[in-house]
Amino acid sequence: MEPNNYRVPGFLANGVHAGIKTDGRPDLSLLYSTRPAAAAGVFTTNCFKAAPVLIDMERIRTGEAQAVIANSGVANAATGAEGLADARAVSRAASGELGIPDELVLVASTGVIGHRLPLGKIVEGVKGLVAGLHEDGIPAAEAGIMTTDRFPKIVSRKGLIGSKEVTLCGIAKGAGMIEPHMATMLAFVMTDADIEPEVLNVVFRQAAGGSFNAVTVDGCMSTNDTAIILANGLAGNPRLKRGSHDLGRFGGMLSSLMVELARELVRDGEGATKVIEIAVEEAKTLRDAQRVAYAIANSNLVKTAFFGGDPNWGRIIAAAGAAGVPLPAEKVRLFLEDVPVFSGGRGVAGREQELAEIMKRTQIRVRLELGMGRRSWTVFASDLSFDYVKINAHYHT
């Protein structure tokens, strides 16, 4: 897409190199609504929450924000009181340059844990960051939040709410320490929809549940995971409230956008060569379906088999059986795409050539029917390659 296809009415953005990264890549980003917007957020559940996460969790309670400033290269996590002070200083620099109340600025960081922010460089960089804000700046903002990401992740949607066209655009970064609740990720969604903050919070959390909270690359949860949505209301649609006729339409657009971003996060998992969609069906409870799905998705033996192109269904069955859910072995059925590989307590032979072709694909669907009930859960996972070890063995250095 051309950059102007990522415009959202009433939003300006930019990304610059402030000197945090030593290689000259962009490392400081800003998203700005020309007027205060309804806001909602979802954050990591890690006990060691980074300073920006703590600040955002406090500020998001008002349901209103106007800007998000984010840096990459340094996580500002496990930095104590000094880290909190640094994050607040970044916020004040942005609010002062923008001329808006400080409490309307949200902050985010991603990078190496345990290091203080280079505050002087960031504060100095904010001047050019704000001066360069423009309506085509969303791709630049995406570039500024990337760390080990191989490619940018930007998704947009348009649709009618009432008679008004509503626009949504989201950006995200991965690429390692990806595990639900949430993953090591930053994601920011902008929309010109008019929606009550309380309702925005509900639909955003629902959409996150089936997208950002349904992905895994390596089963590791970060300290900085942050997903934020700003809705400035400039579309002029009938205000979306609880029970609004068009609320489902908006929720569907938002979920579609966030699922696509989540898929891109997995596709760009460090060293990933395949995206594996794992659908667990016919579970007794949702929790059972989730436990089995994540047990398969986070199994290193399963992930390495997919990397090697080996249709080793035994590893999948073994991972499912070790999830702590009592499974009826005779009722369980396993499929790779639509090819049955396990049924009635034993393997299904005779489709080896089809399976070999399936395993060459970059996106593969695994479906496990438990034969216990009606609940289901789908998780998106990546394979585990040589490059994942190489990247993470040297990330700090």
C-alpha positions as CSV (number, residue, x, y, z in Angstrom):
1,M,0.0,0.0,0.0
2,E,1.0,3.6,-0.5
3,P,1.7,5.5,2.7
4,N,-1.4,7.7,2.3
5,N,-3.6,4.6,2.5
6,Y,-2.7,4.4,6.2
7,R,-4.1,7.8,7.0
8,V,-6.6,8.1,9.8
9,P,-8.5,11.4,10.0
10,G,-7.4,13.5,12.9
11,F,-4.2,11.5,13.5
12,L,-0.6,12.6,12.9
13,A,2.5,10.4,13.4
14,N,6.2,10.3,13.0
15,G,9.3,8.3,13.8
16,V,12.9,9.4,14.1
17,H,16.4,8.3,15.1
18,A,17.1,9.8,18.5
19,G,20.4,8.0,19.1
20,I,19.1,5.1,21.3
21,K,20.1,2.5,18.7
22,T,23.7,2.7,17.5
23,D,23.0,1.7,13.9
24,G,21.1,4.8,12.9
25,R,17.7,3.1,12.6
26,P,14.5,5.0,13.8
27,D,14.0,4.5,17.6
28,L,11.5,7.1,18.7
29,S,7.9,7.2,17.6
30,L,4.8,9.4,18.2
31,L,1.2,9.0,17.5
32,Y,-1.0,12.1,18.0
33,S,-4.7,12.8,17.8
34,T,-5.5,16.4,17.0
35,R,-8.1,16.3,19.8
36,P,-8.5,14.2,22.9
37,A,-9.6,10.7,22.1
38,A,-11.4,7.8,23.9
39,A,-8.7,5.4,25.0
40,A,-8.3,1.8,26.1
41,G,-5.4,-0.5,26.7
42,V,-4.3,-4.1,27.5
43,F,-1.0,-4.8,29.2
44,T,1.3,-7.5,30.2
45,T,0.5,-9.6,33.3
46,N,4.2,-10.1,34.1
47,C,4.9,-9.3,37.8
48,F,7.9,-7.2,36.7
49,K,6.0,-4.6,34.7
50,A,8.2,-2.0,33.0
51,A,7.9,1.7,34.1
52,P,5.9,2.8,31.0
53,V,3.4,0.0,31.6
54,L,2.8,1.1,35.2
55,I,2.3,4.7,34.1
56,D,-0.1,3.7,31.3
57,M,-2.2,1.5,33.5
58,E,-2.7,4.4,35.8
59,R,-3.5,7.0,33.1
60,I,-5.7,4.7,30.9
61,R,-8.3,4.6,33.7
62,T,-9.7,8.0,32.7
63,G,-10.6,6.5,29.3
64,E,-9.0,9.5,27.5
65,A,-5.6,10.1,25.8
66,Q,-4.2,12.2,23.0
67,A,-0.7,10.9,22.2
68,V,1.5,7.8,22.5
69,I,5.3,8.2,22.6
70,A,7.3,5.0,22.2
71,N,11.0,4.2,22.0
72,S,12.8,1.0,20.9
73,G,16.2,-0.2,21.9
74,V,15.8,0.1,25.7
75,A,12.9,-1.4,27.6
76,N,13.1,0.7,30.8
77,A,12.1,-2.4,32.7
78,A,13.6,-3.4,36.1
79,T,14.9,0.1,36.5
80,G,13.1,1.0,39.8
81,A,12.1,4.5,40.8
82,E,14.6,6.0,38.4
83,G,12.9,4.2,35.5
84,L,9.5,5.6,36.5
85,A,11.0,9.1,36.7
86,D,12.6,8.7,33.3
87,A,9.3,7.6,31.7
88,R,7.5,10.5,33.2
89,A,10.2,12.9,31.9
90,V,9.7,11.5,28.4
91,S,6.0,12.1,28.8
92,R,6.6,15.7,29.9
93,A,8.9,16.3,27.0
94,A,6.2,15.2,24.6
95,S,3.3,17.0,26.3
96,G,5.3,20.2,26.5
97,E,6.3,20.1,22.8
98,L,2.7,19.2,21.8
99,G,1.1,21.7,24.2
100,I,-1.3,19.2,25.7
101,P,-1.9,18.1,29.3
102,D,0.7,15.6,30.4
103,E,-1.9,13.1,31.7
104,L,-3.1,12.7,28.1
105,V,0.3,11.2,27.0
106,L,0.9,7.5,27.1
107,V,4.4,6.0,27.0
108,A,5.8,2.7,25.8
109,S,9.3,1.2,25.5
110,T,10.8,-2.0,24.0
111,G,14.3,-3.4,24.0
112,V,16.8,-4.7,26.4
113,I,15.7,-5.1,30.1
114,G,17.6,-3.5,32.9
115,H,19.0,-0.4,31.2
116,R,18.1,3.2,31.9
117,L,16.7,5.3,29.1
118,P,19.2,7.7,27.5
119,L,17.0,10.5,28.6
120,G,19.0,13.4,27.1
121,K,18.9,11.9,23.7
122,I,15.2,11.2,23.9
123,V,14.2,14.6,25.2
124,E,16.3,16.2,22.4
125,G,14.8,13.9,19.8
126,V,11.2,14.8,20.8
127,K,11.6,18.3,19.2
128,G,12.2,16.9,15.8
129,L,9.7,14.1,16.4
130,V,6.9,16.6,17.0
131,A,8.0,19.0,14.3
132,G,7.8,16.3,11.8
133,L,4.3,15.0,12.6
134,H,2.2,14.5,9.5
135,E,-0.8,12.6,8.3
136,D,1.3,10.1,6.3
137,G,3.6,9.4,9.2
138,I,2.2,6.1,10.4
139,P,4.8,4.0,8.5
140,A,7.6,6.1,10.1
141,A,6.1,5.5,13.5
142,E,6.0,1.8,12.9
143,A,9.7,1.9,11.9
144,G,10.5,3.6,15.2
145,I,9.2,0.8,17.4
146,M,10.8,-2.1,15.6
147,T,13.6,-4.1,17.2
148,T,14.5,-7.5,15.8
149,D,11.4,-7.3,13.5
150,R,12.2,-8.3,9.9
151,F,9.3,-6.3,8.4
152,P,6.8,-3.6,9.4
153,K,3.3,-4.6,10.5
154,I,0.6,-2.1,9.5
155,V,-3.0,-3.0,8.9
156,S,-5.9,-0.8,8.0
157,R,-9.7,-1.2,7.7
158,K,-12.5,1.0,6.5
159,G,-16.3,0.5,6.9
160,L,-19.6,2.2,7.3
161,I,-21.0,2.9,10.7
162,G,-24.4,4.4,10.0
163,S,-23.9,6.5,6.9
164,K,-20.3,7.5,7.9
165,E,-17.1,5.9,6.8
166,V,-14.9,4.9,9.7
167,T,-11.2,4.2,9.4
168,L,-9.0,2.0,11.6
169,C,-5.2,1.6,11.4
170,G,-3.0,-0.4,13.6
171,I,0.8,-0.9,13.9
172,A,2.7,-3.5,15.9
173,K,6.1,-4.9,16.7
174,G,7.3,-8.4,17.7
175,A,9.3,-10.5,17.4
176,G,10.7,-12.7,20.3
177,M,9.4,-13.3,23.8
178,I,5.9,-13.9,22.3
179,E,3.4,-15.5,24.6
180,P,-0.2,-14.5,25.5
181,H,-1.2,-12.2,28.3
182,M,0.3,-10.5,26.4
183,A,3.2,-11.2,24.1
184,T,6.4,-9.2,23.8
185,M,4.8,-6.7,21.7
186,L,3.7,-3.1,21.2
187,A,0.5,-2.5,19.3
188,F,-1.2,0.8,18.7
189,V,-4.6,1.2,17.0
190,M,-6.0,4.5,15.8
191,T,-9.6,5.1,14.6
192,D,-11.8,8.1,13.9
193,A,-14.9,6.2,15.2
194,D,-17.0,7.9,17.8
195,I,-17.4,5.5,20.7
196,E,-18.0,5.7,24.4
197,P,-14.7,5.0,26.3
198,E,-16.3,2.2,28.5
199,V,-17.6,0.5,25.4
200,L,-14.3,0.9,23.6
201,N,-12.6,-0.8,26.5
202,V,-15.0,-3.8,26.3
203,V,-14.6,-4.3,22.5
204,F,-10.9,-3.8,22.6
205,R,-10.4,-6.4,25.3
206,Q,-12.6,-8.8,23.4
207,A,-10.6,-8.3,20.2
208,A,-7.3,-8.7,22.1
209,G,-8.6,-12.0,23.5
210,G,-8.8,-13.7,20.1
211,S,-5.7,-12.0,18.6
212,F,-2.8,-10.7,20.7
213,N,-3.7,-13.1,23.5
214,A,-3.8,-16.0,21.1
215,V,-0.3,-16.1,19.7
216,T,2.9,-17.7,20.9
217,V,6.4,-17.8,19.4
218,D,8.5,-19.1,22.3
219,G,6.3,-19.3,25.4
220,C,8.1,-16.3,27.0
221,M,6.1,-13.3,28.4
222,S,7.7,-9.9,28.3
223,T,7.7,-7.1,30.9
224,N,6.6,-4.4,28.4
225,D,3.7,-5.7,26.4
226,T,1.3,-2.9,25.6
227,A,-1.7,-2.6,23.3
228,I,-3.5,0.8,23.1
229,I,-6.4,2.1,21.0
230,L,-7.3,5.7,20.5
231,A,-10.7,6.7,19.0
232,N,-11.1,10.5,18.3
233,G,-14.7,10.5,17.0
234,L,-14.0,12.6,13.9
235,A,-15.9,10.2,11.6
236,G,-19.1,11.7,13.0
237,N,-20.9,8.4,13.1
238,P,-23.8,7.9,15.6
239,R,-21.9,7.4,18.9
240,L,-21.4,3.8,19.6
241,K,-22.8,2.9,23.0
242,R,-23.7,-0.4,24.7
243,G,-26.4,-1.9,22.7
244,S,-25.8,0.2,19.6
245,H,-26.9,-1.5,16.3
246,D,-23.6,-1.0,14.7
247,L,-21.4,-2.0,17.6
248,G,-21.0,-5.5,16.3
249,R,-19.9,-4.2,12.9
250,F,-17.2,-2.0,14.6
251,G,-16.1,-4.9,16.8
252,G,-15.8,-7.1,13.8
253,M,-13.6,-4.6,11.9
254,L,-11.4,-4.2,15.0
255,S,-11.1,-7.9,15.6
256,S,-10.2,-8.5,11.9
257,L,-7.5,-5.8,12.1
258,M,-6.0,-7.2,15.3
259,V,-6.1,-10.8,14.1
260,E,-4.2,-9.8,11.0
261,L,-1.6,-8.0,13.1
262,A,-1.3,-11.0,15.4
263,R,-0.7,-13.3,12.5
264,E,2.0,-10.9,11.3
265,L,3.6,-11.0,14.7
266,V,3.9,-14.8,14.5
267,R,5.0,-14.8,10.9
268,D,7.9,-12.5,12.0
269,G,8.8,-14.5,15.1
270,E,12.5,-14.5,15.5
271,G,13.8,-17.1,13.0
272,A,10.3,-18.3,12.1
273,T,9.7,-20.0,8.7
274,K,6.2,-21.2,9.3
275,V,2.9,-20.0,10.9
276,I,1.1,-22.8,12.6
277,E,-2.6,-22.4,13.3
278,I,-3.6,-24.8,16.1
279,A,-7.4,-25.3,16.5
280,V,-8.5,-27.4,19.5
281,E,-12.2,-28.3,19.1
282,E,-14.8,-30.3,21.0
283,A,-13.4,-29.4,24.5
284,K,-15.4,-29.6,27.6
285,T,-14.5,-26.1,28.7
286,L,-12.7,-23.1,27.1
287,R,-9.9,-23.4,29.7
288,D,-9.4,-27.1,28.6
289,A,-9.2,-26.0,24.9
290,Q,-6.7,-23.3,25.7
291,R,-4.5,-25.5,27.9
292,V,-4.2,-28.2,25.1
293,A,-3.7,-25.6,22.4
294,Y,-0.8,-23.9,24.2
295,A,0.7,-27.2,25.2
296,I,1.0,-28.1,21.5
297,A,2.0,-24.6,20.4
298,N,4.8,-24.3,23.0
299,S,6.3,-27.7,22.5
300,N,9.8,-27.4,21.2
301,L,9.5,-30.9,19.7
302,V,6.4,-29.9,17.8
303,K,7.9,-26.6,16.7
304,T,11.2,-28.2,15.5
305,A,9.2,-30.9,13.6
306,F,7.4,-28.2,11.6
307,F,10.6,-26.4,10.9
308,G,12.1,-29.6,9.5
309,G,9.0,-30.4,7.5
310,D,8.3,-33.6,9.4
311,P,4.6,-34.6,9.8
312,N,5.4,-36.1,13.2
313,W,1.8,-36.3,14.6
314,G,3.1,-38.3,17.6
315,R,4.7,-35.2,19.0
316,I,1.4,-33.3,18.7
317,I,-0.5,-36.1,20.5
318,A,2.1,-36.3,23.2
319,A,2.0,-32.6,23.9
320,A,-1.8,-32.6,24.0
321,G,-1.8,-35.5,26.4
322,A,0.6,-33.8,28.7
323,A,-1.5,-30.6,29.1
324,G,-3.2,-31.8,32.3
325,V,-6.6,-32.3,30.7
326,P,-7.9,-35.9,30.9
327,L,-8.5,-36.7,27.2
328,P,-10.5,-39.7,26.0
329,A,-7.9,-41.2,23.7
330,E,-10.4,-43.3,21.6
331,K,-12.4,-40.1,20.8
332,V,-9.6,-37.8,19.9
333,R,-9.0,-37.0,16.2
334,L,-6.1,-35.1,14.7
335,F,-5.8,-33.4,11.3
336,L,-3.0,-31.6,9.4
337,E,-5.1,-29.3,7.2
338,D,-7.9,-31.7,6.2
339,V,-5.8,-34.9,6.3
340,P,-6.6,-37.2,9.2
341,V,-3.4,-38.5,10.9
342,F,-4.8,-39.9,14.2
343,S,-8.2,-41.4,15.1
344,G,-9.6,-44.1,17.3
345,G,-6.4,-44.2,19.4
346,R,-4.1,-44.9,16.5
347,G,-2.4,-43.3,13.5
348,V,-4.0,-43.1,10.1
349,A,-1.7,-44.3,7.3
350,G,-1.8,-43.9,3.5
351,R,-1.6,-40.1,3.0
352,E,2.1,-39.6,3.3
353,Q,2.6,-37.8,0.0
354,E,-0.2,-35.3,0.8
355,L,1.3,-34.7,4.3
356,A,4.8,-34.1,2.7
357,E,3.3,-31.4,0.5
358,I,1.5,-29.8,3.4
359,M,4.6,-29.6,5.5
360,K,6.3,-27.5,2.8
361,R,3.8,-24.7,3.2
362,T,4.6,-21.5,5.2
363,Q,1.1,-21.6,6.8
364,I,-0.2,-24.9,8.2
365,R,-3.5,-25.6,10.1
366,V,-3.5,-28.3,12.8
367,R,-7.0,-29.3,14.1
368,L,-7.5,-31.5,17.2
369,E,-11.0,-32.7,18.0
370,L,-11.2,-33.9,21.6
371,G,-14.7,-35.4,21.5
372,M,-15.6,-34.0,24.9
373,G,-17.9,-31.0,24.4
374,R,-18.5,-27.8,22.3
375,R,-15.8,-25.4,23.3
376,S,-12.9,-24.4,21.1
377,W,-9.8,-22.2,21.0
378,T,-7.4,-21.3,18.2
379,V,-3.8,-20.2,18.8
380,F,-1.2,-19.0,16.2
381,A,2.3,-20.3,16.7
382,S,5.6,-20.3,14.8
383,D,8.1,-23.0,14.2
384,L,11.5,-23.1,16.0
385,S,14.6,-22.7,13.8
386,F,18.4,-22.4,14.0
387,D,18.1,-18.6,13.6
388,Y,15.9,-18.3,16.7
389,V,18.8,-19.6,18.8
390,K,21.4,-17.4,17.0
391,I,19.3,-14.2,17.4
392,N,18.5,-14.7,21.1
393,A,22.0,-16.0,22.1
394,H,23.4,-12.5,21.2
395,Y,20.4,-10.1,21.7
396,H,21.9,-8.4,24.8
397,T,25.4,-8.0,23.3
